[in-house]
Amino acid sequence: MYSKKIIIHYSADVADQPIVHRLVKDYDLAFNILKARILPKREGLLVLDLAGTKENFDKGILYLKESGVKVEPLSNRVIQNVDKCVHCGACIAFCPTGALYLDEKTMKVLFDPEKCNGCELCMTACPVRAMEINLF
């Protein structure tokens, strides 16, 4: 099973189309909505954890792009600013996915963007605002 967290940006002209429904029915993909900003007849955003076979996943992503939506990995939009980070570890306690963790050898906070679900809890926990999430 192949799984990846993606961001789907869609415009007003495709807002009324059953895009996610087609991912399930036509490409046999399972999804979990991690975040959504959906407004009728306006642009919007979905953060999905999308899973299925690699072949179906790739076909589903191609379908999305051909449908006029912008698709990108969530990991492209979540950044640990290592220049700001003081490695205090405050964010680790709030990270529900384990994307932020302590390297016991170096005692530094490390970030695995592939585990991140974009919840933004780390942003509020970090006293120096070293985590940056720009979904829009």
N, C-alpha and C positions, 0 to 999 in steps of 0.2 A: 504494500500500500504506500503510495506516494502522497505526501501532504506538504502544503506550503501555505503560509499566510500572505494574502494579497490585499491590495487596495484597489477598488474599482471606483473610478471617477466617471460619472455619467452626466450628460447634458440634458437639458429640458426636453429635447426632441426624442429621447429614448426613455424618459422617466416612466412612461406608462406601458412599457413593454415588459413581458415576463422573462427577463434575462436570466435570473437565478433559477427560475423554474425550468428553463431549457437546459441549464447545466445539469440538473438532476435527471430530467426525463431523457434527454438526447445523448448525454455523455456519461451517465451513471456516476456522477460525482456527488459526494456528500459534502455538506457545508455546515459551518457553525458561524453565525454572525457575531463578531467580536465588538463591532462598533458600527453605528449607522447614523447618517444624517440624510433623511429622506423628506423631501418637500414636494408636494404635488405640482406638476408642471414647471419644475425648476431643477437646477443641477443638484447633484447629490453625491454621496460617498458611502461606500460599504467597505468594511474591513472584514474579510472572510478567512476562515481557516478552511481551505478547500482540499479534499482528499479523494483519491481514486487511483486507478492504474496510471502509470506515467503516460502511456499513450492517450488515454482519455483526458487526462489533465491537460496535456499539450493541445489536444483538439479543442477542449473547452476554452482554453486561453485564446486560441486562434479565433474561435467563434466570437468571443467577447470583443476582441480587437476589430474584427470585421463588422460587428454590430455598432461600432462607433464609440465604444467606451475605452477609456484609458486604463490600462492595467499595469501595476508595478508591484514588486515585492514589498511587504511591510518593512522589511529590514533596510530598505533604502531610505526610509523616513525617520528612523529612530537612531540617535547617535549619542554615544557617551563622549562628551568633550573631555578628553584626558588632560588637557591643559588646565581646566577648571577643577577637576576632581581631586579632592584631598584624601580620598580612600578611607573615609570615616565609617562606611558600611551602613549608614542610616537607610539607604535605599534597599538593601538586601532584605530587611525585615518586611518590607511592603511588597516586594516582587512576588506575585502569586505563581509565576511560571518557572522561577529559578534562572531567569535570563541574566540576572545580576547575582554574582557570587564572589566569594573571597578566595583568592589564590593563597593557599596556606603557606606556600614557599616564600612568596614575595610580600604577602600581607596586603595585596592590592585588590581593589574591586575590579573584577573583569565583567565584560558584557558579551553575551551570546545573542546577537540580533535574531537568529533563527528561532529562538525560544520565546521571544517577546510577543505579547498579544496586543500591544499598543494601549494598555489600560491607563497609562499616564500617572499611576500611583507613585512611581519613582520621582517624577517631577516635583510633586508636592513634598515628598520626603527629603529630598536633597537640599541641604542648607545652602549650598553654593550654586545650585541650578546647573549641575553638570550634565544632566540628561536633557536631551532636546528631541522633541517629537513634533513633526510638522506634517500632519495628515492632509492639510488642505492646500 
